Every structure is written in C-alpha cells, then in structure tokens.
C-alpha cells in the first residue's frame, strides 16, 4: 500500500481532522461520484485522502470516432494498470495529495490477445498479484486487509469517509463498501470519531426508487464544471464526462447539481465544521 507523502495528522485522542477520505474501487470512481463534494471542501481548506481499493488492472481503452461513437479496446493488464495509476496520480495531485492504492486484484483481466480471464479462488493470475492477496470481492473477509485500512483511517483521522454504497451494479464497488465499512467499525473500536457516508451511484441504474432514498446531500452546483475537468484526467476511459448519464437528483434537493449519500454513521465528533453542518442541514432524517 502506498502512503501519502504528507505527514500523519493529529491522533484520534484529539478528535478528527478537517479532512475527507474518499475511497473508490477504480480510478475515476471518486471523481464521477463525489468529485463535486471533494472539490468543494478542498476549496474550503479541507485536506483530501484519495484511496483506490483495486489494482486497476482490468479495463478497455477508448477512443472517440468522427461520428461521436466510441471504440473500446480490450487492454492487457500490464498496459492498463500503469496508465490508470498515472491518471490517478494526476487526479490526486489536483487536490494536493497522493493516491493510496490498496491494490486488491480486480475480478478479471485481459491478456495480450484481448481474452478476458476471471480471477477466482485457485485460478491462474497475472504476475503482478501476490499469492496471498485477496481480490476486492473477498478482501472484506480477510483480517489483514480490514486491519490495514482501519490503520490508515486511524492514521489519517479524517472528519468523514466517503465510499461506494451497497446498491451497486458493479460487485467491485460492493466489495469496496464492505471492506471500508468493516474497517471503519474496527477503527471506531480504537477511538476513531469520524463519519461514514455511503455515496449513491452517480449514474442512472436499474434500482429504481432505491436510488431515491438517500439520507443527505451536498450541493455541488458551483463545482460541477470543475468536477467535469477533474474527471477528464481519466481520459483513457472517460473521454467526455459531460455525456455520462448522471441521475437527475438536483431538482429533488432544490439544487442544480447534488451528490447524495446514505449516512451509515454520524460519528462521535461534535465539531461544528462546514462539512458536518451541511450534512446535518440536508439530512432527510
């Protein structure tokens, strides 16, 4: 696991730091789902912890054709991974931090012939994966990965942790939510006082009304354009972020653009900070 270059913040015995920890499964997940929130509070002086749970070894490079259509290329893992990590490094640098990679393998990868291989228990894996490294699908079942993330939470001590929710189509998002939630409660047992928020998938999905049941929101109207620019740093996969099919939740909150969350835990910190104040003011419950 790579660690941020800036020093550790104050310990948990002194409350929480004015910082947000965003944990995404893949490069671009943070920008797509909570990019406006992160940028808004970064501009208000918050520090940012930018954490990715997978090794980003699987995917397709994309190019846009003259007619506006996309062409996708099944990309070998040893080409995909370094590009995605370079893009993540640039995105983290934009908010004055470094990407932390938990490096859990994804559930599949492409070989040099463009053939997809699924990673299962006991299956052959590419040479970049250690023999005892669980995929992100099962990392939450292993004490080591849970403790490693709990230790990072305790060391960085952010005011709030933002991560995928459980109502997700992508199982790597669900696995990240499970790993983070278990690590969060382990950190709480050791004195951590911050919040845990599960973000609602930014895109329109198949879950219908379940995606209309969020518990709170952040108004990101003034940072939507900056969010698009930040997401554009992941150009190998997202060529035009403005064309993503974002769920239209703003009107329900009286805003042009919002990012929505379910509150797993409000934490024990009672600090009257800008983030806590907005979360509380916009809470539906």
Buried (B, 14 or more C-beta within 10 A) or exposed (E): EBEBEEEEBEEBEEBBBBBBBBBBBBBBBBBBBBBBBBBBBBEEEBBBBBBBBBBBBBBBBBEEEEEEEEEEBBBBBBBBBEBBBBBBBBBBEBBEBBBBBBBBBBBBBBEEEEEEBEBEEEEEBBEBBEEEBBBBBBBBEBEEBBBBBBBBBBBBBBBBBBBBBEBBEBEBBBBBBBBBBBBBBBBBEEEBBBBBBBBBBBEEBEBEEEBEEBBBBBBBBBBBEBBBBBBBBBBBBBEEBEEEEBBEBBEEBEBEBBBBBBBBBBBEBEBEBBBBEBBEEBBEE
